[in-house]
Amino acid sequence: MHPYTIHLLEDIEKAFRPKDFFLNQKKVSSGDELEDHFAEIERWLNKDKEPTFGNYCGLKSGDFPPVDFYSSRELKALVKLFERMMFSWNLSMDVPKTLPIDRKYKLMIATLDEPTLIVEGGFVGFDYCTGNPEGCELEEYCPCLKYWEEK
């Protein structure tokens, strides 16, 4: 394994959400559970004002080389660990299972630059489907293609 890949894997290990993350966050609670829930929804709707995922986990997209830098084995290990790290932050990526790993890697690294809402209860997903395959980031892997072709 290339030494830089090993370094990146170590950095990803360090980027897992700390166990005490939510204890250290300033919680503004109204005391009303429903009101707090709606406040979180409001934050989600305005997530462009939130810090980036990289700001939370400490990773920078610029530290990750182009996909052709890695061997197949290295890329698989990196993507798998990055997914686990995202999961620790209650984040997921909604991509088709058939999406090639090199495309998944590029989308995954781009999440570091996205404003991201970190929630304590539940998950926030990075969803790449607009419902319209025209201009879709997933291109030929867009799950909507089969429905649009039926029309």
N, CA, C and O atoms as a GROMACS GRO file, in nm:
protein
  604
    1MET      N    1   0.085  -0.118   0.000
    1MET     CA    2   0.000   0.000   0.000
    1MET      C    3   0.090   0.124   0.000
    1MET      O    4   0.190   0.130   0.071
    2HIS      N    5   0.053   0.222  -0.079
    2HIS     CA    6   0.130   0.346  -0.089
    2HIS      C    7   0.131   0.417   0.047
    2HIS      O    8   0.028   0.423   0.114
    3PRO      N    9   0.246   0.472   0.087
    3PRO     CA   10   0.254   0.538   0.218
    3PRO      C   11   0.151   0.651   0.236
    3PRO      O   12   0.099   0.670   0.346
    4TYR      N   13   0.122   0.724   0.128
    4TYR     CA   14   0.025   0.834   0.142
    4TYR      C   15  -0.116   0.778   0.166
    4TYR      O   16  -0.195   0.838   0.238
    5THR      N   17  -0.147   0.665   0.105
    5THR     CA   18  -0.277   0.602   0.128
    5THR      C   19  -0.288   0.560   0.274
    5THR      O   20  -0.393   0.578   0.337
    6ILE      N   21  -0.182   0.506   0.329
    6ILE     CA   22  -0.181   0.467   0.471
    6ILE      C   23  -0.204   0.592   0.557
    6ILE      O   24  -0.280   0.587   0.654
    7HIS      N   25  -0.139   0.701   0.522
    7HIS     CA   26  -0.157   0.828   0.594
    7HIS      C   27  -0.303   0.873   0.588
    7HIS      O   28  -0.359   0.915   0.690
    8LEU      N   29  -0.365   0.865   0.470
    8LEU     CA   30  -0.506   0.904   0.457
    8LEU      C   31  -0.598   0.815   0.540
    8LEU      O   32  -0.691   0.863   0.604
    9LEU      N   33  -0.570   0.686   0.540
    9LEU     CA   34  -0.651   0.593   0.620
    9LEU      C   35  -0.640   0.627   0.769
    9LEU      O   36  -0.739   0.621   0.842
   10GLU      N   37  -0.521   0.663   0.812
   10GLU     CA   38  -0.503   0.705   0.953
   10GLU      C   39  -0.580   0.834   0.981
   10GLU      O   40  -0.640   0.848   1.088
   11ASP      N   41  -0.576   0.928   0.886
   11ASP     CA   42  -0.651   1.053   0.903
   11ASP      C   43  -0.801   1.028   0.910
   11ASP      O   44  -0.872   1.092   0.989
   12ILE      N   45  -0.850   0.936   0.829
   12ILE     CA   46  -0.993   0.903   0.831
   12ILE      C   47  -1.030   0.841   0.965
   12ILE      O   48  -1.135   0.871   1.022
   13GLU      N   49  -0.943   0.754   1.017
   13GLU     CA   50  -0.967   0.694   1.150
   13GLU      C   51  -0.981   0.802   1.256
   13GLU      O   52  -1.065   0.792   1.346
   14LYS      N   53  -0.899   0.905   1.247
   14LYS     CA   54  -0.903   1.016   1.344
   14LYS      C   55  -1.026   1.104   1.325
   14LYS      O   56  -1.063   1.180   1.415
   15ALA      N   57  -1.090   1.095   1.208
   15ALA     CA   58  -1.203   1.182   1.175
   15ALA      C   59  -1.338   1.127   1.221
   15ALA      O   60  -1.440   1.192   1.202
   16PHE      N   61  -1.339   1.008   1.282
   16PHE     CA   62  -1.464   0.955   1.334
   16PHE      C   63  -1.519   1.051   1.439
   16PHE      O   64  -1.443   1.120   1.507
   17ARG      N   65  -1.650   1.057   1.451
   17ARG     CA   66  -1.713   1.148   1.548
   17ARG      C   67  -1.671   1.110   1.688
   17ARG      O   68  -1.683   0.994   1.727
   18PRO      N   69  -1.623   1.208   1.766
   18PRO     CA   70  -1.588   1.179   1.906
   18PRO      C   71  -1.712   1.138   1.984
   18PRO      O   72  -1.822   1.188   1.960
   19LYS      N   73  -1.694   1.047   2.076
   19LYS     CA   74  -1.807   0.997   2.157
   19LYS      C   75  -1.878   1.110   2.231
   19LYS      O   76  -1.999   1.104   2.252
   20ASP      N   77  -1.803   1.212   2.271
   20ASP     CA   78  -1.862   1.322   2.349
   20ASP      C   79  -1.904   1.441   2.262
   20ASP      O   80  -1.929   1.550   2.315
   21PHE      N   81  -1.911   1.423   2.131
   21PHE     CA   82  -1.942   1.535   2.040
   21PHE      C   83  -2.069   1.608   2.079
   21PHE      O   84  -2.070   1.731   2.089
   22PHE      N   85  -2.176   1.534   2.100
   22PHE     CA   86  -2.304   1.599   2.129
   22PHE      C   87  -2.309   1.658   2.269
   22PHE      O   88  -2.384   1.752   2.295
   23LEU      N   89  -2.229   1.604   2.360
   23LEU     CA   90  -2.222   1.662   2.494
   23LEU      C   91  -2.155   1.798   2.492
   23LEU      O   92  -2.187   1.886   2.571
   24ASN      N   93  -2.060   1.814   2.398
   24ASN     CA   94  -1.985   1.939   2.388
   24ASN      C   95  -2.053   2.045   2.302
   24ASN      O   96  -2.007   2.159   2.295
   25GLN      N   97  -2.162   2.008   2.236
   25GLN     CA   98  -2.233   2.104   2.151
   25GLN      C   99  -2.325   2.190   2.236
   25GLN      O  100  -2.387   2.144   2.332
   26LYS      N  101  -2.332   2.316   2.198
   26LYS     CA  102  -2.426   2.405   2.267
   26LYS      C  103  -2.566   2.366   2.224
   26LYS      O  104  -2.602   2.380   2.107
   27LYS      N  105  -2.642   2.318   2.317
   27LYS     CA  106  -2.779   2.279   2.286
   27LYS      C  107  -2.873   2.389   2.330
   27LYS      O  108  -2.879   2.427   2.447
   28VAL      N  109  -2.946   2.439   2.232
   28VAL     CA  110  -3.048   2.538   2.263
   28VAL      C  111  -3.178   2.461   2.263
   28VAL      O  112  -3.228   2.420   2.158
   29SER      N  113  -3.232   2.442   2.379
   29SER     CA  114  -3.355   2.366   2.392
   29SER      C  115  -3.463   2.454   2.452
   29SER      O  116  -3.442   2.527   2.548
   30SER      N  117  -3.578   2.443   2.391
   30SER     CA  118  -3.692   2.520   2.441
   30SER      C  119  -3.760   2.447   2.556
   30SER      O  120  -3.843   2.503   2.627
   31GLY      N  121  -3.723   2.321   2.574
   31GLY     CA  122  -3.790   2.239   2.674
   31GLY      C  123  -3.909   2.165   2.616
   31GLY      O  124  -3.964   2.075   2.679
   32ASP      N  125  -3.949   2.204   2.497
   32ASP     CA  126  -4.061   2.141   2.427
   32ASP      C  127  -4.003   2.053   2.316
   32ASP      O  128  -3.942   2.104   2.222
   33GLU      N  129  -4.022   1.923   2.327
   33GLU     CA  130  -3.964   1.829   2.232
   33GLU      C  131  -4.008   1.856   2.088
   33GLU      O  132  -3.926   1.850   1.996
   34LEU      N  133  -4.135   1.885   2.068
   34LEU     CA  134  -4.187   1.912   1.934
   34LEU      C  135  -4.126   2.040   1.877
   34LEU      O  136  -4.090   2.046   1.760
   35GLU      N  137  -4.115   2.141   1.960
   35GLU     CA  138  -4.056   2.268   1.916
   35GLU      C  139  -3.909   2.248   1.879
   35GLU      O  140  -3.861   2.305   1.780
   36ASP      N  141  -3.837   2.168   1.957
   36ASP     CA  142  -3.697   2.138   1.927
   36ASP      C  143  -3.685   2.063   1.795
   36ASP      O  144  -3.593   2.086   1.717
   37HIS      N  145  -3.779   1.972   1.771
   37HIS     CA  146  -3.780   1.896   1.646
   37HIS      C  147  -3.798   1.991   1.527
   37HIS      O  148  -3.727   1.978   1.427
   38PHE      N  149  -3.891   2.084   1.538
   38PHE     CA  150  -3.913   2.179   1.430
   38PHE      C  151  -3.794   2.273   1.412
   38PHE      O  152  -3.766   2.317   1.300
   39ALA      N  153  -3.726   2.305   1.519
   39ALA     CA  154  -3.606   2.389   1.510
   39ALA      C  155  -3.498   2.316   1.431
   39ALA      O  156  -3.425   2.378   1.352
   40GLU      N  157  -3.487   2.184   1.452
   40GLU     CA  158  -3.389   2.106   1.377
   40GLU      C  159  -3.428   2.098   1.230
   40GLU      O  160  -3.341   2.103   1.143
   41ILE      N  161  -3.556   2.086   1.201
   41ILE     CA  162  -3.603   2.087   1.062
   41ILE      C  163  -3.568   2.220   0.997
   41ILE      O  164  -3.524   2.224   0.882
   42GLU      N  165  -3.588   2.328   1.070
   42GLU     CA  166  -3.554   2.462   1.020
   42GLU      C  167  -3.405   2.470   0.986
   42GLU      O  168  -3.367   2.528   0.885
   43ARG      N  169  -3.321   2.413   1.071
   43ARG     CA  170  -3.177   2.409   1.044
   43ARG      C  171  -3.148   2.328   0.918
   43ARG      O  172  -3.063   2.366   0.838
   44TRP      N  173  -3.219   2.218   0.900
   44TRP     CA  174  -3.198   2.135   0.782
   44TRP      C  175  -3.238   2.213   0.656
   44TRP      O  176  -3.168   2.207   0.555
   45LEU      N  177  -3.349   2.285   0.662
   45LEU     CA  178  -3.393   2.362   0.546
   45LEU      C  179  -3.295   2.474   0.512
   45LEU      O  180  -3.285   2.514   0.396
   46ASN      N  181  -3.224   2.522   0.611
   46ASN     CA  182  -3.126   2.630   0.591
   46ASN      C  183  -2.984   2.578   0.606
   46ASN      O  184  -2.896   2.650   0.655
   47LYS      N  185  -2.962   2.454   0.565
   47LYS     CA  186  -2.832   2.391   0.591
   47LYS      C  187  -2.716   2.459   0.519
   47LYS      O  188  -2.600   2.436   0.553
   48ASP      N  189  -2.745   2.544   0.420
   48ASP     CA  190  -2.636   2.614   0.354
   48ASP      C  191  -2.563   2.709   0.449
   48ASP      O  192  -2.453   2.756   0.419
   49LYS      N  193  -2.623   2.736   0.563
   49LYS     CA  194  -2.559   2.819   0.666
   49LYS      C  195  -2.479   2.735   0.765
   49LYS      O  196  -2.411   2.789   0.852
   50GLU      N  197  -2.486   2.604   0.751
   50GLU     CA  198  -2.416   2.513   0.841
   50GLU      C  199  -2.268   2.500   0.799
   50GLU      O  200  -2.235   2.526   0.684
   51PRO      N  201  -2.182   2.461   0.893
   51PRO     CA  202  -2.042   2.434   0.856
   51PRO      C  203  -2.034   2.316   0.759
   51PRO      O  204  -2.128   2.237   0.750
   52THR      N  205  -1.924   2.305   0.688
   52THR     CA  206  -1.907   2.192   0.597
   52THR      C  207  -1.878   2.065   0.676
   52THR      O  208  -1.839   2.071   0.793
   53PHE      N  209  -1.900   1.951   0.612
   53PHE     CA  210  -1.868   1.824   0.676
   53PHE      C  211  -1.719   1.820   0.712
   53PHE      O  212  -1.683   1.771   0.819
   54GLY      N  213  -1.634   1.870   0.624
   54GLY     CA  214  -1.491   1.874   0.652
   54GLY      C  215  -1.458   1.955   0.776
   54GLY      O  216  -1.363   1.924   0.848
   55ASN      N  217  -1.537   2.058   0.802
   55ASN     CA  218  -1.519   2.139   0.922
   55ASN      C  219  -1.544   2.056   1.047
   55ASN      O  220  -1.475   2.072   1.147
   56TYR      N  221  -1.642   1.968   1.040
   56TYR     CA  222  -1.672   1.881   1.155
   56TYR      C  223  -1.566   1.773   1.174
   56TYR      O  224  -1.516   1.753   1.285
   57CYS      N  225  -1.533   1.704   1.065
   57CYS     CA  226  -1.447   1.586   1.079
   57CYS      C  227  -1.298   1.618   1.069
   57CYS      O  228  -1.214   1.535   1.105
   58GLY      N  229  -1.264   1.736   1.020
   58GLY     CA  230  -1.124   1.776   1.012
   58GLY      C  231  -1.052   1.736   0.884
   58GLY      O  232  -0.933   1.762   0.870
   59LEU      N  233  -1.122   1.672   0.791
   59LEU     CA  234  -1.060   1.632   0.665
   59LEU      C  235  -1.081   1.741   0.560
   59LEU      O  236  -1.178   1.816   0.565
   60LYS      N  237  -0.988   1.748   0.463
   60LYS     CA  238  -0.997   1.845   0.354
   60LYS      C  239  -1.000   1.770   0.222
   60LYS      O  240  -0.920   1.680   0.200
   61SER      N  241  -1.090   1.809   0.135
   61SER     CA  242  -1.101   1.740   0.006
   61SER      C  243  -0.971   1.749  -0.073
   61SER      O  244  -0.937   1.657  -0.146
   62GLY      N  245  -0.898   1.859  -0.059
   62GLY     CA  246  -0.773   1.877  -0.132
   62GLY      C  247  -0.663   1.780  -0.091
   62GLY      O  248  -0.564   1.766  -0.162
   63ASP      N  249  -0.679   1.714   0.022
   63ASP     CA  250  -0.580   1.617   0.067
   63ASP      C  251  -0.597   1.480   0.000
   63ASP      O  252  -0.512   1.393   0.014
   64PHE      N  253  -0.708   1.464  -0.071
   64PHE     CA  254  -0.737   1.335  -0.134
   64PHE      C  255  -0.700   1.341  -0.282
   64PHE      O  256  -0.754   1.422  -0.357
   65PRO      N  257  -0.606   1.256  -0.325
   65PRO     CA  258  -0.561   1.256  -0.464
   65PRO      C  259  -0.671   1.211  -0.560
   65PRO      O  260  -0.773   1.156  -0.518
   66PRO      N  261  -0.649   1.233  -0.690
   66PRO     CA  262  -0.742   1.181  -0.790
   66PRO      C  263  -0.752   1.029  -0.778
   66PRO      O  264  -0.661   0.963  -0.728
   67VAL      N  265  -0.861   0.976  -0.825
   67VAL     CA  266  -0.892   0.834  -0.808
   67VAL      C  267  -0.785   0.743  -0.870
   67VAL      O  268  -0.762   0.634  -0.820
   68ASP      N  269  -0.720   0.787  -0.978
   68ASP     CA  270  -0.621   0.701  -1.043
   68ASP      C  271  -0.490   0.689  -0.964
   68ASP      O  272  -0.400   0.616  -1.005
   69PHE      N  273  -0.479   0.759  -0.852
   69PHE     CA  274  -0.363   0.747  -0.764
   69PHE      C  275  -0.361   0.611  -0.694
   69PHE      O  276  -0.255   0.557  -0.665
   70TYR      N  277  -0.479   0.558  -0.667
   70TYR     CA  278  -0.493   0.438  -0.584
   70TYR      C  279  -0.495   0.310  -0.666
   70TYR      O  280  -0.536   0.308  -0.783
   71SER      N  281  -0.450   0.202  -0.603
   71SER     CA  282  -0.475   0.069  -0.659
   71SER      C  283  -0.621   0.036  -0.629
   71SER      O  284  -0.685   0.103  -0.548
   72SER      N  285  -0.672  -0.066  -0.692
   72SER     CA  286  -0.811  -0.108  -0.668
   72SER      C  287  -0.833  -0.143  -0.521
   72SER      O  288  -0.934  -0.105  -0.462
   73ARG      N  289  -0.738  -0.214  -0.464
   73ARG     CA  290  -0.747  -0.255  -0.323
   73ARG      C  291  -0.746  -0.133  -0.230
   73ARG      O  292  -0.822  -0.127  -0.133
   74GLU      N  293  -0.658  -0.037  -0.259
   74GLU     CA  294  -0.649   0.084  -0.177
   74GLU      C  295  -0.779   0.164  -0.183
   74GLU      O  296  -0.829   0.212  -0.081
   75LEU      N  297  -0.833   0.177  -0.304
   75LEU     CA  298  -0.957   0.254  -0.322
   75LEU      C  299  -1.072   0.191  -0.245
   75LEU      O  300  -1.149   0.261  -0.179
   76LYS      N  301  -1.084   0.060  -0.253
   76LYS     CA  302  -1.190  -0.010  -0.178
   76LYS      C  303  -1.176   0.012  -0.028
   76LYS      O  304  -1.274   0.039   0.041
   77ALA      N  305  -1.054   0.001   0.023
   77ALA     CA  306  -1.030   0.020   0.167
   77ALA      C  307  -1.062   0.162   0.209
   77ALA      O  308  -1.123   0.184   0.314
   78LEU      N  309  -1.022   0.258   0.127
   78LEU     CA  310  -1.045   0.398   0.160
   78LEU      C  311  -1.195   0.431   0.160
   78LEU      O  312  -1.244   0.496   0.252
   79VAL      N  313  -1.266   0.386   0.058
   79VAL     CA  314  -1.410   0.414   0.048
   79VAL      C  315  -1.485   0.347   0.164
   79VAL      O  316  -1.574   0.408   0.223
   80LYS      N  317  -1.449   0.224   0.195
   80LYS     CA  318  -1.517   0.153   0.304
   80LYS      C  319  -1.496   0.225   0.438
   80LYS      O  320  -1.592   0.242   0.514
   81LEU      N  321  -1.374   0.266   0.466
   81LEU     CA  322  -1.346   0.335   0.592
   81LEU      C  323  -1.413   0.472   0.595
   81LEU      O  324  -1.465   0.513   0.699
   82PHE      N  325  -1.413   0.543   0.482
   82PHE     CA  326  -1.477   0.674   0.475
   82PHE      C  327  -1.627   0.661   0.501
   82PHE      O  328  -1.686   0.744   0.570
   83GLU      N  329  -1.688   0.557   0.446
   83GLU     CA  330  -1.832   0.533   0.471
   83GLU      C  331  -1.858   0.509   0.619
   83GLU      O  332  -1.954   0.562   0.675
   84ARG      N  333  -1.773   0.430   0.682
   84ARG     CA  334  -1.788   0.404   0.826
   84ARG      C  335  -1.772   0.533   0.906
   84ARG      O  336  -1.844   0.556   1.004
   85MET      N  337  -1.677   0.617   0.864
   85MET     CA  338  -1.655   0.744   0.932
   85MET      C  339  -1.778   0.834   0.916
   85MET      O  340  -1.821   0.897   1.013
   86MET      N  341  -1.834   0.840   0.796
   86MET     CA  342  -1.956   0.920   0.774
   86MET      C  343  -2.069   0.868   0.863
   86MET      O  344  -2.142   0.947   0.923
   87PHE      N  345  -2.082   0.737   0.872
   87PHE     CA  346  -2.185   0.675   0.954
   87PHE      C  347  -2.171   0.718   1.100
   87PHE      O  348  -2.271   0.736   1.170
   88SER      N  349  -2.047   0.733   1.147
   88SER     CA  350  -2.026   0.776   1.286
   88SER      C  351  -2.080   0.917   1.311
   88SER      O  352  -2.110   0.953   1.424
   89TRP      N  353  -2.092   0.995   1.205
   89TRP     CA  354  -2.147   1.131   1.213
   89TRP      C  355  -2.296   1.132   1.181
   89TRP      O  356  -2.356   1.239   1.166
   90ASN      N  357  -2.357   1.015   1.170
   90ASN     CA  358  -2.499   1.001   1.134
   90ASN      C  359  -2.525   1.056   0.994
   90ASN      O  360  -2.626   1.122   0.968
   91LEU      N  361  -2.434   1.027   0.904
   91LEU     CA  362  -2.444   1.068   0.765
   91LEU      C  363  -2.438   0.946   0.675
   91LEU      O  364  -2.374   0.846   0.708
   92SER      N  365  -2.506   0.955   0.562
   92SER     CA  366  -2.501   0.846   0.465
   92SER      C  367  -2.506   0.905   0.325
   92SER      O  368  -2.544   1.021   0.305
   93MET      N  369  -2.468   0.823   0.229
   93MET     CA  370  -2.477   0.862   0.088
   93MET      C  371  -2.577   0.771   0.021
   93MET      O  372  -2.571   0.649   0.035
   94ASP      N  373  -2.670   0.830  -0.052
   94ASP     CA  374  -2.769   0.753  -0.124
   94ASP      C  375  -2.727   0.745  -0.270
   94ASP      O  376  -2.757   0.834  -0.349
   95VAL      N  377  -2.657   0.638  -0.303
   95VAL     CA  378  -2.613   0.616  -0.441
   95VAL      C  379  -2.650   0.473  -0.481
   95VAL      O  380  -2.659   0.385  -0.396
   96PRO      N  381  -2.671   0.451  -0.611
   96PRO     CA  382  -2.704   0.315  -0.656
   96PRO      C  383  -2.590   0.217  -0.627
   96PRO      O  384  -2.472   0.254  -0.633
   97LYS      N  385  -2.625   0.095  -0.597
   97LYS     CA  386  -2.525  -0.009  -0.572
   97LYS      C  387  -2.437  -0.032  -0.694
   97LYS      O  388  -2.323  -0.077  -0.682
   98THR      N  389  -2.491  -0.003  -0.812
   98THR     CA  390  -2.417  -0.026  -0.937
   98THR      C  391  -2.320   0.087  -0.970
   98THR      O  392  -2.244   0.076  -1.067
   99LEU      N  393  -2.321   0.195  -0.893
   99LEU     CA  394  -2.230   0.307  -0.920
   99LEU      C  395  -2.086   0.260  -0.901
   99LEU      O  396  -2.052   0.207  -0.795
  100PRO      N  397  -2.002   0.278  -1.002
  100PRO     CA  398  -1.862   0.235  -0.988
  100PRO      C  399  -1.793   0.305  -0.871
  100PRO      O  400  -1.825   0.420  -0.838
  101ILE      N  401  -1.700   0.235  -0.810
  101ILE     CA  402  -1.635   0.285  -0.689
  101ILE      C  403  -1.559   0.415  -0.715
  101ILE      O  404  -1.549   0.499  -0.625
  102ASP      N  405  -1.504   0.433  -0.836
  102ASP     CA  406  -1.432   0.557  -0.862
  102ASP      C  407  -1.526   0.677  -0.861
  102ASP      O  408  -1.489   0.785  -0.815
  103ARG      N  409  -1.648   0.659  -0.911
  103ARG     CA  410  -1.748   0.767  -0.908
  103ARG      C  411  -1.795   0.791  -0.765
  103ARG      O  412  -1.815   0.906  -0.724
  104LYS      N  413  -1.812   0.684  -0.690
  104LYS     CA  414  -1.853   0.697  -0.550
  104LYS      C  415  -1.747   0.773  -0.471
  104LYS      O  416  -1.780   0.859  -0.389
  105TYR      N  417  -1.621   0.742  -0.495
  105TYR     CA  418  -1.510   0.810  -0.428
  105TYR      C  419  -1.518   0.961  -0.451
  105TYR      O  420  -1.506   1.040  -0.357
  106LYS      N  421  -1.538   1.001  -0.576
  106LYS     CA  422  -1.543   1.144  -0.609
  106LYS      C  423  -1.658   1.214  -0.538
  106LYS      O  424  -1.641   1.323  -0.483
  107LEU      N  425  -1.776   1.150  -0.537
  107LEU     CA  426  -1.891   1.208  -0.467
  107LEU      C  427  -1.865   1.214  -0.317
  107LEU      O  428  -1.900   1.312  -0.251
  108MET      N  429  -1.804   1.110  -0.266
  108MET     CA  430  -1.777   1.099  -0.122
  108MET      C  431  -1.683   1.210  -0.076
  108MET      O  432  -1.708   1.274   0.026
  109ILE      N  433  -1.576   1.231  -0.149
  109ILE     CA  434  -1.479   1.334  -0.112
  109ILE      C  435  -1.543   1.473  -0.123
  109ILE      O  436  -1.511   1.562  -0.044
  110ALA      N  437  -1.631   1.491  -0.219
  110ALA     CA  438  -1.700   1.620  -0.236
  110ALA      C  439  -1.789   1.654  -0.116
  110ALA      O  440  -1.818   1.771  -0.091
  111THR      N  441  -1.832   1.552  -0.040
  111THR     CA  442  -1.916   1.580   0.078
  111THR      C  443  -1.840   1.665   0.180
  111THR      O  444  -1.902   1.735   0.260
  112LEU      N  445  -1.708   1.658   0.178
  112LEU     CA  446  -1.628   1.735   0.274
  112LEU      C  447  -1.648   1.886   0.257
  112LEU      O  448  -1.628   1.962   0.351
  113ASP      N  449  -1.686   1.928   0.137
  113ASP     CA  450  -1.704   2.070   0.108
  113ASP      C  451  -1.851   2.114   0.114
  113ASP      O  452  -1.883   2.229   0.086
  114GLU      N  453  -1.938   2.022   0.151
  114GLU     CA  454  -2.082   2.052   0.156
  114GLU      C  455  -2.125   2.100   0.294
  114GLU      O  456  -2.086   2.041   0.395
  115PRO      N  457  -2.204   2.208   0.300
  115PRO     CA  458  -2.264   2.245   0.428
  115PRO      C  459  -2.344   2.125   0.479
  115PRO      O  460  -2.422   2.066   0.404
  116THR      N  461  -2.326   2.091   0.604
  116THR     CA  462  -2.382   1.966   0.656
  116THR      C  463  -2.444   1.986   0.793
  116THR      O  464  -2.384   2.047   0.882
  117LEU      N  465  -2.562   1.933   0.808
  117LEU     CA  466  -2.630   1.934   0.938
  117LEU      C  467  -2.599   1.801   1.007
  117LEU      O  468  -2.628   1.695   0.953
  118ILE      N  469  -2.542   1.808   1.124
  118ILE     CA  470  -2.514   1.688   1.204
  118ILE      C  471  -2.625   1.677   1.308
  118ILE      O  472  -2.645   1.768   1.388
  119VAL      N  473  -2.695   1.565   1.306
  119VAL     CA  474  -2.806   1.545   1.398
  119VAL      C  475  -2.773   1.433   1.496
  119VAL      O  476  -2.699   1.340   1.464
  120GLU      N  477  -2.829   1.445   1.614
  120GLU     CA  478  -2.805   1.343   1.717
  120GLU      C  479  -2.898   1.224   1.698
  120GLU      O  480  -2.858   1.109   1.717
  121GLY      N  481  -3.020   1.251   1.660
  121GLY     CA  482  -3.118   1.144   1.640
  121GLY      C  483  -3.145   1.127   1.492
  121GLY      O  484  -3.186   1.222   1.426
  122GLY      N  485  -3.124   1.008   1.440
  122GLY     CA  486  -3.150   0.983   1.298
  122GLY      C  487  -3.027   1.007   1.213
  122GLY      O  488  -2.915   1.018   1.263
  123PHE      N  489  -3.050   1.014   1.082
  123PHE     CA  490  -2.943   1.029   0.985
  123PHE      C  491  -2.976   1.139   0.887
  123PHE      O  492  -3.093   1.168   0.860
  124VAL      N  493  -2.872   1.199   0.833
  124VAL     CA  494  -2.885   1.293   0.722
  124VAL      C  495  -2.816   1.228   0.604
  124VAL      O  496  -2.704   1.180   0.616
  125GLY      N  497  -2.884   1.226   0.491
  125GLY     CA  498  -2.828   1.162   0.373
  125GLY      C  499  -2.788   1.261   0.266
  125GLY      O  500  -2.854   1.363   0.246
  126PHE      N  501  -2.680   1.230   0.198
  126PHE     CA  502  -2.643   1.303   0.078
  126PHE      C  503  -2.713   1.232  -0.037
  126PHE      O  504  -2.681   1.117  -0.069
  127ASP      N  505  -2.808   1.299  -0.097
  127ASP     CA  506  -2.891   1.240  -0.202
  127ASP      C  507  -2.858   1.308  -0.333
  127ASP      O  508  -2.862   1.431  -0.343
  128TYR      N  509  -2.825   1.231  -0.432
  128TYR     CA  510  -2.782   1.286  -0.561
  128TYR      C  511  -2.892   1.280  -0.666
  128TYR      O  512  -2.869   1.317  -0.781
  129CYS      N  513  -3.008   1.233  -0.629
  129CYS     CA  514  -3.118   1.219  -0.725
  129CYS      C  515  -3.208   1.342  -0.718
  129CYS      O  516  -3.258   1.378  -0.612
  130THR      N  517  -3.229   1.403  -0.833
  130THR     CA  518  -3.319   1.518  -0.841
  130THR      C  519  -3.458   1.476  -0.887
  130THR      O  520  -3.551   1.556  -0.886
  131GLY      N  521  -3.470   1.350  -0.929
  131GLY     CA  522  -3.596   1.303  -0.984
  131GLY      C  523  -3.602   1.320  -1.135
  131GLY      O  524  -3.696   1.276  -1.200
  132ASN      N  525  -3.501   1.385  -1.190
  132ASN     CA  526  -3.493   1.408  -1.334
  132ASN      C  527  -3.353   1.366  -1.380
  132ASN      O  528  -3.254   1.425  -1.336
  133PRO      N  529  -3.344   1.266  -1.468
  133PRO     CA  530  -3.212   1.218  -1.510
  133PRO      C  531  -3.132   1.319  -1.593
  133PRO      O  532  -3.010   1.305  -1.607
  134GLU      N  533  -3.199   1.420  -1.649
  134GLU     CA  534  -3.127   1.520  -1.727
  134GLU      C  535  -3.040   1.604  -1.634
  134GLU      O  536  -3.090   1.670  -1.543
  135GLY      N  537  -2.910   1.601  -1.658
  135GLY     CA  538  -2.817   1.677  -1.575
  135GLY      C  539  -2.786   1.611  -1.442
  135GLY      O  540  -2.721   1.673  -1.357
  136CYS      N  541  -2.830   1.489  -1.421
  136CYS     CA  542  -2.808   1.418  -1.295
  136CYS      C  543  -2.659   1.385  -1.279
  136CYS      O  544  -2.593   1.342  -1.374
  137GLU      N  545  -2.607   1.404  -1.158
  137GLU     CA  546  -2.466   1.372  -1.129
  137GLU      C  547  -2.437   1.224  -1.147
  137GLU      O  548  -2.322   1.185  -1.173
  138LEU      N  549  -2.539   1.141  -1.135
  138LEU     CA  550  -2.519   0.997  -1.145
  138LEU      C  551  -2.517   0.949  -1.291
  138LEU      O  552  -2.484   0.834  -1.318
  139GLU      N  553  -2.552   1.038  -1.383
  139GLU     CA  554  -2.554   1.012  -1.526
  139GLU      C  555  -2.623   0.880  -1.560
  139GLU      O  556  -2.739   0.861  -1.525
  140GLU      N  557  -2.552   0.789  -1.626
  140GLU     CA  558  -2.615   0.664  -1.671
  140GLU      C  559  -2.654   0.572  -1.556
  140GLU      O  560  -2.722   0.471  -1.578
  141TYR      N  561  -2.613   0.603  -1.434
  141TYR     CA  562  -2.648   0.522  -1.318
  141TYR      C  563  -2.768   0.580  -1.242
  141TYR      O  564  -2.807   0.529  -1.138
  142CYS      N  565  -2.825   0.686  -1.295
  142CYS     CA  566  -2.940   0.750  -1.231
  142CYS      C  567  -3.056   0.651  -1.223
  142CYS      O  568  -3.099   0.597  -1.326
  143PRO      N  569  -3.108   0.625  -1.103
  143PRO     CA  570  -3.217   0.529  -1.089
  143PRO      C  571  -3.347   0.576  -1.154
  143PRO      O  572  -3.438   0.496  -1.176
  144CYS      N  573  -3.357   0.704  -1.185
  144CYS     CA  574  -3.480   0.757  -1.246
  144CYS      C  575  -3.487   0.727  -1.396
  144CYS      O  576  -3.594   0.737  -1.455
  145LEU      N  577  -3.375   0.690  -1.456
  145LEU     CA  578  -3.373   0.667  -1.601
  145LEU      C  579  -3.478   0.566  -1.645
  145LEU      O  580  -3.547   0.587  -1.744
  146LYS      N  581  -3.490   0.456  -1.570
  146LYS     CA  582  -3.585   0.351  -1.612
  146LYS      C  583  -3.728   0.402  -1.610
  146LYS      O  584  -3.810   0.360  -1.693
  147TYR      N  585  -3.761   0.492  -1.518
  147TYR     CA  586  -3.897   0.546  -1.511
  147TYR      C  587  -3.922   0.647  -1.622
  147TYR      O  588  -4.032   0.653  -1.677
  148TRP      N  589  -3.822   0.726  -1.655
  148TRP     CA  590  -3.837   0.826  -1.760
  148TRP      C  591  -3.843   0.759  -1.897
  148TRP      O  592  -3.911   0.807  -1.987
  149GLU      N  593  -3.772   0.646  -1.912
  149GLU     CA  594  -3.773   0.575  -2.040
  149GLU      C  595  -3.906   0.506  -2.064
  149GLU      O  596  -3.943   0.482  -2.179
  150GLU      N  597  -3.980   0.474  -1.957
  150GLU     CA  598  -4.111   0.410  -1.969
  150GLU      C  599  -4.216   0.506  -2.024
  150GLU      O  600  -4.315   0.462  -2.083
  151LYS      N  601  -4.195   0.635  -2.005
  151LYS     CA  602  -4.294   0.735  -2.048
  151LYS      C  603  -4.302   0.750  -2.197
  151LYS      O  604  -4.381   0.830  -2.247
   0.00000   0.00000   0.00000
